């Protein structure tokens, strides 16, 4: 057993099985939020590394073992999160934990066969969540390719609302406009249905008020219903049609999930994969896709297969450095919309300085889903967290709360609420209708409410009040 830890009164007792990329990301975030963490991994070096870095307990062993879970304190734990490389081990860890303790259980499951049965497995095994990072990353990539001018597209309210991030280009009409000017220029119909909720400029984050002046180069995030997002982007001079085709390098799970979604959306797909056996599998799984057996990092092959004319390009090789190099090459030789998936590299400043198009981090998608669940479990009296996204290198949070009971925030016009600084109420979802609120609107029981804030760690909707 490694490490020491102080008892944490408010936090949950959480066991994390698996100290890979997702495990490390979870530890860093959950420690920051004040939880009591115990780690289990069969690799002593991984345990040693994390117990040296953080105030956590570490146990070397098999996370599915009854005796190891007892040693980790499963009987008194609130939650077990199994994120090893093995789907079967993750499911077994959770099954054992549910028999031994009275805790909630979350499993990472990535295999397509299991993912199709996720709801069945979750229900039958009594799991709180089954998470598939590759499937979630593919869904995010597909949303971006459907709206290719966006750098990021995050969904809320079960897909009814979107938060879209884009860069203000040179010579765009937004340059020099205040938010109030923009509202007037758009006209009431559009202005009342979109909300600019965060702006990054030179690494500084702004939650903008009406007199905030937009500049070229700003990274701007706005919230709207899906239809209104497109209308707004068209109005300010962006193309909004989905790409017609995409070239994917690498034929792993991520490529399969992305190709499936794109083909369903009517986008043609070409996959370049070096393993002949995997090419055969993909040609059966994805009969409408073009599968090429070859080295996707070969410049000549890429040219031969039409990279210069591709409308979009997504390297999914499993090696971050290769993905980055392929993205930079595609930007040199084509006009393609590029998406870069990064699993491991953490040099944020270097990545930000490169023009990599839209960057997707599966480990953060996974950790955000789990953290949203943990916060909701910690304080579920008056509201529950439906969705949580970290924005701008985790300096801003976008949180969607479900309002379940009356409280100080309900049935009062927003203008009369004493809200914290650095916070915007972005939308209210009422029975599937997205309301971009004015000061006269109020929050009601049954609504879901999205806030964007520079504060971190909100657990309940009442945290928005001073």
Beta strands, then each sheet from edge to edge (+ up, - down):
strand 1: 13-17
strand 2: 36-41
strand 3: 57-60
strand 4: 79-82
strand 5: 104-108
strand 6: 129-131
strand 7: 152-156
strand 8: 161-167
strand 9: 194-201
strand 10: 204-206
strand 11: 219-225
strand 12: 245-249
strand 13: 268-273
strand 14: 290-293
strand 15: 312-315
strand 16: 337-341
strand 17: 358-360
strand 18: 383-391
strand 19: 396-403
strand 20: 423-430
strand 21: 433-435
strand 22: 448-453
sheet 1: 3+ 2+ 1+ 4+ 5+ 6+
sheet 2: 7+ 8- 11+ 9- 10+
sheet 3: 14+ 13+ 12+ 15+ 16+ 17+
sheet 4: 18+ 19- 22+ 20- 21+
end
